[in-house]
Amino acid sequence: RNTTTIMLLSAIRDSVVSDDERSTELITSINDVLCPDQKGLESWIAHAKKRRRSKKQEHLQVEAGELLDFTVMLPTYLDRAAFFAAILPENVGAHAELGSWMRPMDAKLFFMKQLQGCEEEKLFQLTETILNKLEWLFFPIDLSANDGTEDIQ
């Protein structure tokens, strides 16, 4: 499933500890997959920083149901905050709004635990397999009409 694979990529990215050129390239390539619209990401960060200051929050918050359309995937309404907090680059420091449904973040943390102590060469191989050997099906969705992802009742 796409969500699971995206959480695994995010966990791989956050499990890389070396700061050599190859590791930096791996982190960048995963970030480019997870957040392909860098200008959209930068715009959201600027907006989230203003919101954080006005609400006197410690971290950048992804609010429940917030739409971050610069990312690789749009999850259902209740999954959004934890999903986006999990896939945003680690240096952004985004957190899901308290009280949010946390299953996507739980999945990422599960994968990170499984990857703990894994040799970085294995992380490179796993990323290569995910990005270049899995076959992805693309089903475009017309978001100009209500697609049901906003309906929480």
Secondary structure, 3 states (H helix, E strand, C coil): CHHHHHHHHHHHHHHCCCCCHHHHHHHHHHHHHHCCCHHHHHHHHHHHHHHHHHHCCCCEEECCCCCCCCCCCCCCHHHHHHHHHHHCCHHHCEEECCCCCCHHHHHHHHHHHHHCCCCHHHHHHHHHHHHHCCCCCCCCCCCCCCCCCCCCC
